[in-house]
Amino acid sequence: MSPLQAVETSGIGVLIGLLGGLFGKGGSAVATPLLRLIGLPAFVSVASPLPATTPGTLVAAAAYWHEHLIDWEVVNWSMSVGIPSTIAGAWMSKLTGGNFLLILTALLVLGFGISFLAKPAEVSDATAVIAAHREKTAVEHAAASSGMPKQADRSMNTALATMETEHNMEQDGAQRPSYWHLRLVSVAISVGLISGLLANSGGFLLAPLYAKFLKLPLKTAFACSLLVAAVLSLPGTIVHWYLGHISWSVAGLVALGSVPLSYLGARLAIRTKASSLERLYGVALTVLGVIFLFHH
């Protein structure tokens, strides 16, 4: 790898870190075509981003956890079913061709992107109140000369944090779609197999499937996707390392750029209005689907 390629690889890490934190995905699927574009070998480009994006994914997930946006039932079921599926998919990668699967994945991602643009989810009144207050508070704190909030502000923030947690719990419990556990298991198996076959963490499919198939609020879908993708990347990393597909120098350079930007991307997503975030996410998925189609 030349010095220029090393700089470009780290720059790719910066880009996928920001996008991964912002849109609830690890970024390995985006890194692969970009690494190929700068001239790195195919196997290195496919497998090396897998361990590289795991630290940044965990950092971004921590930002969502701090805001109480993780649905632990979704996470636990996804991990339990997804881990063996990922291992199976990784071992199958040396026996199967991935071209058809790449095309199918690209069409799925493109379809999700168009659906988010064409039919965004409705935002509830409680969510709107919470988001509006948080925006107002962020602006006031940025403009204030003193870093210490007033006692009244602290009391209001505490009350709204409680309101937000209760609202999320109501959404999680009361609005589960029919056959919810069957849907969840189907998502975990499918994404696990695909992530193992394609040597990525599966976040590019987890978040839209959680949002559209399980009817999770978008920010909760991002939070769960990040945490599950970080865990699903581990068995795939071990198998692809055993198969000799990973360049640790490339992985290290990508991680160097992605970790700090992942947290920034997550904080931006958390502070963005849900309606605006859905439109941005729709654009991102549409672009990603087109890239996949042209790259396969």
C-alpha positions as CSV (number, residue, x, y, z in Angstrom):
1,M,0.0,0.0,0.0
2,S,1.4,3.4,-1.0
3,P,1.5,6.5,1.2
4,L,-1.2,8.1,-0.9
5,Q,-3.4,5.0,-0.5
6,A,-2.8,5.0,3.3
7,V,-4.1,8.6,3.5
8,E,-7.0,7.8,1.3
9,T,-7.9,4.7,3.4
10,S,-7.9,6.8,6.6
11,G,-10.1,9.4,4.8
12,I,-12.5,6.6,3.8
13,G,-12.7,5.8,7.5
14,V,-13.7,9.4,8.4
15,L,-16.5,9.3,5.8
16,I,-17.9,5.9,6.8
17,G,-17.6,6.8,10.5
18,L,-19.7,9.9,10.1
19,L,-22.3,8.2,7.9
20,G,-22.4,5.1,10.1
21,G,-23.1,7.1,13.3
22,L,-25.6,9.3,11.5
23,F,-27.6,6.4,9.9
24,G,-27.1,3.5,12.3
25,K,-24.8,1.3,10.2
26,G,-21.3,0.0,10.7
27,G,-20.1,1.3,7.3
28,S,-18.2,-1.8,6.1
29,A,-20.5,-2.2,3.1
30,V,-19.8,1.4,2.0
31,A,-16.1,1.1,2.6
32,T,-15.7,-1.9,0.2
33,P,-16.4,-0.1,-3.1
34,L,-14.4,2.9,-1.9
35,L,-11.4,0.8,-1.1
36,R,-11.6,-0.9,-4.5
37,L,-11.8,2.6,-6.1
38,I,-8.4,3.5,-4.6
39,G,-6.8,0.3,-6.0
40,L,-6.8,-2.1,-3.1
41,P,-7.2,-5.9,-3.8
42,A,-10.7,-7.3,-3.9
43,F,-10.4,-9.6,-0.9
44,V,-8.8,-6.9,1.2
45,S,-11.5,-4.4,0.3
46,V,-14.3,-6.8,1.1
47,A,-13.1,-8.2,4.5
48,S,-10.8,-5.6,6.0
49,P,-13.5,-3.0,6.8
50,L,-15.3,-5.6,9.0
51,P,-13.1,-5.4,12.1
52,A,-12.2,-1.8,11.3
53,T,-15.8,-0.5,11.8
54,T,-16.5,-2.4,15.0
55,P,-15.0,0.1,17.4
56,G,-16.7,3.1,15.8
57,T,-20.0,1.3,15.7
58,L,-19.8,0.6,19.5
59,V,-18.9,4.3,20.1
60,A,-21.9,5.4,18.1
61,A,-24.2,2.9,19.9
62,A,-23.0,4.3,23.3
63,A,-24.4,7.7,22.2
64,Y,-27.8,6.2,21.6
65,W,-27.7,4.2,24.8
66,H,-27.1,7.4,26.8
67,E,-30.4,8.7,25.4
68,H,-32.3,5.5,26.3
69,L,-33.0,4.7,22.7
70,I,-32.0,1.0,22.6
71,D,-34.7,-1.7,22.6
72,W,-33.0,-4.5,24.4
73,E,-35.5,-7.2,23.4
74,V,-34.7,-6.5,19.8
75,V,-31.0,-6.5,20.5
76,N,-31.0,-9.7,22.5
77,W,-33.1,-11.7,20.0
78,S,-31.1,-10.4,17.1
79,M,-27.8,-11.4,18.7
80,S,-29.0,-14.8,19.7
81,V,-30.3,-15.7,16.3
82,G,-27.9,-13.6,14.2
83,I,-24.6,-14.8,15.5
84,P,-25.0,-18.4,14.3
85,S,-26.4,-17.2,11.1
86,T,-23.4,-14.9,10.5
87,I,-21.0,-17.8,11.2
88,A,-22.9,-20.0,8.7
89,G,-22.9,-17.3,6.1
90,A,-19.1,-16.6,6.5
91,W,-18.3,-20.3,6.0
92,M,-20.6,-20.4,3.0
93,S,-18.8,-17.5,1.4
94,K,-16.0,-19.8,0.2
95,L,-18.5,-22.1,-1.5
96,T,-21.0,-19.7,-3.1
97,G,-20.8,-16.8,-5.5
98,G,-22.0,-13.5,-4.1
99,N,-23.0,-11.7,-7.3
100,F,-26.7,-12.5,-7.2
101,L,-26.8,-11.7,-3.5
102,L,-25.2,-8.3,-4.0
103,I,-27.7,-7.4,-6.7
104,L,-30.6,-8.5,-4.5
105,T,-29.2,-6.6,-1.5
106,A,-28.8,-3.5,-3.7
107,L,-32.4,-3.7,-4.8
108,L,-33.6,-4.1,-1.2
109,V,-31.6,-1.1,0.0
110,L,-32.8,1.0,-3.0
111,G,-36.4,0.0,-2.3
112,F,-36.1,1.0,1.3
113,G,-34.6,4.3,0.4
114,I,-37.5,5.1,-2.0
115,S,-40.0,4.0,0.6
116,F,-38.5,6.3,3.3
117,L,-38.7,9.2,0.8
118,A,-42.2,8.4,-0.5
119,K,-43.9,7.5,2.8
120,P,-42.1,8.7,6.0
121,A,-43.5,7.6,9.3
122,E,-45.7,10.0,11.4
123,V,-44.1,11.6,14.4
124,S,-46.2,11.6,17.5
125,D,-47.1,14.7,19.6
126,A,-44.9,13.5,22.5
127,T,-41.9,13.0,20.3
128,A,-42.4,16.4,18.7
129,V,-42.6,18.1,22.2
130,I,-39.4,16.3,23.4
131,A,-37.5,17.1,20.2
132,A,-38.6,20.8,20.2
133,H,-37.5,21.3,23.8
134,R,-34.1,19.6,23.2
135,E,-33.5,21.8,20.2
136,K,-34.4,24.9,22.2
137,T,-32.1,23.8,25.1
138,A,-29.2,23.0,22.8
139,V,-29.4,26.5,21.2
140,E,-29.7,28.2,24.6
141,H,-26.7,26.3,26.0
142,A,-24.6,27.0,22.9
143,A,-25.3,30.8,23.2
144,A,-24.9,31.0,27.0
145,S,-21.6,32.3,28.4
146,S,-21.9,30.1,31.5
147,G,-21.6,26.3,31.2
148,M,-23.9,25.7,34.3
149,P,-27.6,25.4,33.5
150,K,-30.2,26.9,35.9
151,Q,-32.0,24.7,38.4
152,A,-35.2,25.1,36.5
153,D,-33.6,23.9,33.3
154,R,-32.2,20.9,35.1
155,S,-35.7,20.0,36.5
156,M,-37.3,20.4,33.0
157,N,-34.6,18.3,31.4
158,T,-35.1,15.6,34.0
159,A,-38.9,15.6,33.5
160,L,-38.5,15.5,29.7
161,A,-36.0,12.6,29.9
162,T,-38.5,10.6,32.0
163,M,-41.3,11.5,29.5
164,E,-39.1,10.4,26.6
165,T,-38.2,7.1,28.3
166,E,-41.9,6.3,29.1
167,H,-42.9,7.3,25.6
168,N,-40.3,4.9,24.1
169,M,-41.5,2.1,26.3
170,E,-45.1,2.7,25.3
171,Q,-44.1,2.6,21.6
172,D,-42.0,-0.6,22.2
173,G,-44.7,-2.4,24.1
174,A,-48.0,-1.2,22.7
175,Q,-47.2,-0.9,19.0
176,R,-45.6,-4.3,18.2
177,P,-47.0,-5.5,14.8
178,S,-48.6,-9.0,14.5
179,Y,-46.2,-12.0,14.5
180,W,-43.6,-9.6,15.9
181,H,-41.2,-12.3,17.2
182,L,-41.4,-14.3,13.9
183,R,-40.6,-11.0,12.1
184,L,-37.7,-10.4,14.4
185,V,-36.2,-13.9,14.0
186,S,-36.6,-13.7,10.2
187,V,-34.8,-10.4,10.1
188,A,-31.9,-11.7,12.3
189,I,-31.5,-14.9,10.2
190,S,-31.6,-13.2,6.9
191,V,-29.2,-10.3,7.8
192,G,-26.9,-12.7,9.6
193,L,-26.5,-14.9,6.5
194,I,-26.1,-11.9,4.2
195,S,-23.5,-10.2,6.5
196,G,-21.5,-13.4,6.8
197,L,-21.6,-14.0,3.0
198,L,-20.7,-10.4,2.1
199,A,-18.2,-9.8,5.0
200,N,-20.0,-6.9,6.5
201,S,-21.8,-6.2,9.8
202,G,-25.3,-6.0,8.3
203,G,-26.2,-2.5,9.5
204,F,-27.2,-1.3,6.1
205,L,-30.1,-3.8,6.2
206,L,-30.8,-4.0,9.9
207,A,-31.8,-0.4,10.4
208,P,-34.4,-0.2,7.5
209,L,-35.7,-3.7,8.4
210,Y,-36.2,-2.7,12.0
211,A,-37.9,0.5,11.0
212,K,-40.2,-0.9,8.2
213,F,-40.7,-4.6,9.2
214,L,-40.7,-4.3,13.0
215,K,-42.2,-0.8,13.0
216,L,-39.5,0.6,15.4
217,P,-39.1,4.4,15.6
218,L,-36.2,5.4,13.3
219,K,-33.8,6.5,16.0
220,T,-34.5,3.3,18.0
221,A,-33.9,1.3,14.8
222,F,-30.5,3.1,14.4
223,A,-29.5,2.4,18.0
224,C,-30.4,-1.3,17.8
225,S,-28.8,-1.7,14.4
226,L,-25.4,-0.3,15.6
227,L,-25.2,-2.5,18.7
228,V,-26.3,-5.7,16.8
229,A,-24.0,-4.9,13.9
230,A,-21.0,-4.5,16.2
231,V,-21.6,-8.0,17.7
232,L,-22.4,-9.6,14.3
233,S,-19.1,-8.3,12.9
234,L,-17.1,-10.4,15.5
235,P,-17.8,-14.0,14.2
236,G,-17.4,-12.8,10.6
237,T,-14.1,-11.2,11.5
238,I,-12.8,-14.4,13.1
239,V,-13.8,-16.6,10.1
240,H,-12.5,-14.2,7.4
241,W,-9.2,-13.8,9.4
242,Y,-8.9,-17.5,9.4
243,L,-9.5,-17.6,5.7
244,G,-6.7,-15.0,5.2
245,H,-9.0,-12.2,3.8
246,I,-8.1,-9.4,6.2
247,S,-5.3,-6.8,6.0
248,W,-4.8,-5.5,9.5
249,S,-3.0,-2.4,8.2
250,V,-6.0,-1.4,6.1
251,A,-8.3,-2.2,9.0
252,G,-6.2,0.0,11.4
253,L,-6.2,3.0,9.1
254,V,-10.0,2.8,8.5
255,A,-10.6,2.5,12.3
256,L,-8.3,5.5,12.9
257,G,-10.6,7.7,10.8
258,S,-13.9,6.2,11.7
259,V,-14.0,6.1,15.5
260,P,-14.2,9.8,16.4
261,L,-16.5,10.6,13.6
262,S,-18.9,7.8,14.5
263,Y,-19.8,9.5,17.8
264,L,-20.2,12.8,16.1
265,G,-22.6,11.3,13.5
266,A,-24.7,9.6,16.2
267,R,-25.0,12.9,18.2
268,L,-26.1,14.7,15.0
269,A,-28.8,12.0,14.4
270,I,-30.1,12.2,17.9
271,R,-30.5,16.0,17.7
272,T,-32.1,15.9,14.3
273,K,-35.9,16.0,13.9
274,A,-37.3,12.6,13.1
275,S,-39.0,13.8,10.0
276,S,-35.9,15.4,8.6
277,L,-33.8,12.3,9.6
278,E,-36.1,10.0,7.7
279,R,-35.8,12.0,4.5
280,L,-32.0,12.1,4.8
281,Y,-32.0,8.4,5.5
282,G,-34.1,7.8,2.4
283,V,-31.6,9.8,0.3
284,A,-28.6,7.9,1.8
285,L,-30.2,4.5,1.2
286,T,-31.2,5.3,-2.4
287,V,-27.6,6.5,-3.1
288,L,-26.2,3.4,-1.4
289,G,-28.5,1.1,-3.4
290,V,-27.4,2.7,-6.7
291,I,-23.7,2.3,-5.7
292,F,-24.2,-1.4,-4.9
293,L,-25.9,-1.9,-8.3
294,F,-23.1,-0.3,-10.2
295,H,-20.4,-2.0,-8.0
296,H,-21.5,-5.6,-8.1
